[in-house]
């Protein structure tokens, strides 16, 4: 799919940057559910502008897959209202509400604050219709809350940015503050990282934890985020950067839990305990967790990552990234996090094992890694005075 030329109404046009494994299904839900909401308003006799979407995605395959997905759900007419541009600055000239799902902090800084970024692109963008005014012509922008009162805010704020990336919480706040300062609040920014994985992104059942410095931004962004989330899954967490902060804290605990589960199951295997029995005991005792209930590494557990050879799911190298973000934030606030440091070392070793194949597997593959080490006798090298080892 090449960059295209389509005349769009900026106020009723969505923008999306980053159509990867998570971004593609999220953007598909956002746009197709907006199309469905607009159709419902029209059927009820309520005048409304039709949704359009502008995408910025370097991969031709990802862009084409998005268009085909839209066509399959919402039809050719909705797919024809998809426009592709080459950079964020061009995108924001066409779209008043922009969503991003990017790898990490450097990409977010470039997309928002770079020379061809969103803030730079606002220069010369149509600012004649405010965010609050635009919902009158396109009530679908408020989802099921089309008649809700809009909170007071800067009267002429005309652009809304929602970043779903998991990044450094300190950087998230700094970037949002910079957007607000450089645009004099003409643009409002929210950080809204997600939980639920690729499955949740496809099903539209994500949890979105967001940080917002503006009641107006919250009111305008929440209905659109709801198109991608489970019922009750759009959760306000505080000011700018708070959403990312909550996500990083959550993944810190998750990273440690998954290793603890792997070690417990691996020890059970070494002790020749039935792994399914141990799995069931964990899930009815104090060892239970999301990892033990949903993300079991055992191939004997139906529907688990282990049962599909750890394909799909949340990649080990991405968990390593999130642990690194937690460590960076802890360091910035002088907080000791010894278990997080240890978890980072484990995921780093798993990601580098062999040809790096395990780094692309679900992070529960740490269980396989531990058992492989045991079979190789690697544990012998750790017995020089390790805690609990008898000399």
Secondary structure in CASP SS format (residue, H / E / C, confidence):
PFRMAT SS
TARGET T0000
AUTHOR 0000-0000-0000
METHOD secondary structure of the structure
MODEL  1
X C 1.00
X C 1.00
X C 1.00
X C 1.00
X C 1.00
X C 1.00
X C 1.00
X C 1.00
X C 1.00
X H 1.00
X H 1.00
X H 1.00
X E 1.00
X E 1.00
X E 1.00
X E 1.00
X E 1.00
X C 1.00
X C 1.00
X C 1.00
X C 1.00
X C 1.00
X H 1.00
X H 1.00
X H 1.00
X H 1.00
X H 1.00
X H 1.00
X H 1.00
X H 1.00
X H 1.00
X H 1.00
X H 1.00
X H 1.00
X H 1.00
X H 1.00
X H 1.00
X H 1.00
X H 1.00
X H 1.00
X H 1.00
X H 1.00
X H 1.00
X C 1.00
X C 1.00
X C 1.00
X C 1.00
X C 1.00
X C 1.00
X C 1.00
X C 1.00
X E 1.00
X E 1.00
X E 1.00
X E 1.00
X E 1.00
X C 1.00
X C 1.00
X C 1.00
X H 1.00
X H 1.00
X H 1.00
X H 1.00
X H 1.00
X H 1.00
X H 1.00
X H 1.00
X H 1.00
X H 1.00
X H 1.00
X H 1.00
X H 1.00
X H 1.00
X H 1.00
X C 1.00
X H 1.00
X H 1.00
X H 1.00
X H 1.00
X C 1.00
X C 1.00
X E 1.00
X E 1.00
X E 1.00
X C 1.00
X C 1.00
X C 1.00
X H 1.00
X H 1.00
X H 1.00
X H 1.00
X H 1.00
X H 1.00
X H 1.00
X C 1.00
X C 1.00
X E 1.00
X E 1.00
X E 1.00
X E 1.00
X C 1.00
X C 1.00
X C 1.00
X C 1.00
X H 1.00
X H 1.00
X H 1.00
X H 1.00
X H 1.00
X H 1.00
X H 1.00
X H 1.00
X H 1.00
X C 1.00
X C 1.00
X C 1.00
X C 1.00
X H 1.00
X H 1.00
X H 1.00
X H 1.00
X C 1.00
X C 1.00
X C 1.00
X C 1.00
X C 1.00
X C 1.00
X C 1.00
X C 1.00
X C 1.00
X H 1.00
X H 1.00
X H 1.00
X H 1.00
X H 1.00
X H 1.00
X H 1.00
X C 1.00
X H 1.00
X H 1.00
X H 1.00
X H 1.00
X H 1.00
X H 1.00
X H 1.00
X C 1.00
X C 1.00
X C 1.00
X C 1.00
X C 1.00
X C 1.00
X C 1.00
X C 1.00
X C 1.00
X C 1.00
X C 1.00
X C 1.00
X C 1.00
X E 1.00
X E 1.00
X E 1.00
X E 1.00
X E 1.00
X C 1.00
X C 1.00
X C 1.00
X C 1.00
X C 1.00
X H 1.00
X H 1.00
X H 1.00
X H 1.00
X H 1.00
X H 1.00
X H 1.00
X H 1.00
X H 1.00
X H 1.00
X H 1.00
X H 1.00
X H 1.00
X H 1.00
X C 1.00
X C 1.00
X C 1.00
X C 1.00
X E 1.00
X E 1.00
X E 1.00
X E 1.00
X E 1.00
X E 1.00
X E 1.00
X E 1.00
X E 1.00
X C 1.00
X H 1.00
X H 1.00
X H 1.00
X H 1.00
X H 1.00
X H 1.00
X H 1.00
X C 1.00
X C 1.00
X E 1.00
X E 1.00
X E 1.00
X E 1.00
X E 1.00
X E 1.00
X E 1.00
X C 1.00
X C 1.00
X H 1.00
X H 1.00
X H 1.00
X H 1.00
X H 1.00
X H 1.00
X H 1.00
X H 1.00
X H 1.00
X H 1.00
X H 1.00
X H 1.00
X C 1.00
X C 1.00
X E 1.00
X E 1.00
X E 1.00
X E 1.00
X E 1.00
X E 1.00
X E 1.00
X E 1.00
X E 1.00
X E 1.00
X C 1.00
X C 1.00
X C 1.00
X H 1.00
X H 1.00
X H 1.00
X H 1.00
X H 1.00
X H 1.00
X H 1.00
X H 1.00
X H 1.00
X H 1.00
X H 1.00
X H 1.00
X H 1.00
X H 1.00
X H 1.00
X H 1.00
X H 1.00
X H 1.00
X H 1.00
X H 1.00
X H 1.00
X H 1.00
X H 1.00
X H 1.00
X H 1.00
X H 1.00
X H 1.00
X H 1.00
X H 1.00
X C 1.00
X C 1.00
X C 1.00
X C 1.00
X H 1.00
X H 1.00
X H 1.00
X H 1.00
X H 1.00
X H 1.00
X H 1.00
X H 1.00
X C 1.00
X C 1.00
X C 1.00
X C 1.00
X C 1.00
X C 1.00
X C 1.00
X H 1.00
X H 1.00
X H 1.00
X H 1.00
X H 1.00
X C 1.00
X C 1.00
X C 1.00
X C 1.00
X C 1.00
X C 1.00
X C 1.00
X C 1.00
X C 1.00
X C 1.00
X H 1.00
X H 1.00
X H 1.00
X H 1.00
X C 1.00
X C 1.00
X C 1.00
X C 1.00
X C 1.00
X C 1.00
X E 1.00
X H 1.00
X H 1.00
X H 1.00
X H 1.00
X H 1.00
X H 1.00
X H 1.00
X H 1.00
X H 1.00
X H 1.00
X H 1.00
X H 1.00
X H 1.00
X H 1.00
X H 1.00
X H 1.00
X H 1.00
X C 1.00
X C 1.00
X C 1.00
X C 1.00
X C 1.00
X H 1.00
X H 1.00
X H 1.00
X H 1.00
X H 1.00
X H 1.00
X H 1.00
X H 1.00
X H 1.00
X H 1.00
X H 1.00
X H 1.00
X H 1.00
X H 1.00
X H 1.00
X C 1.00
X C 1.00
X C 1.00
X C 1.00
X H 1.00
X H 1.00
X H 1.00
X H 1.00
X C 1.00
X E 1.00
X H 1.00
X H 1.00
X H 1.00
X H 1.00
X H 1.00
X H 1.00
X H 1.00
X H 1.00
X H 1.00
X H 1.00
X H 1.00
X H 1.00
X H 1.00
X H 1.00
X C 1.00
X H 1.00
X H 1.00
X H 1.00
X H 1.00
X H 1.00
X C 1.00
X C 1.00
X C 1.00
X C 1.00
X C 1.00
X C 1.00
X C 1.00
X C 1.00
X C 1.00
END
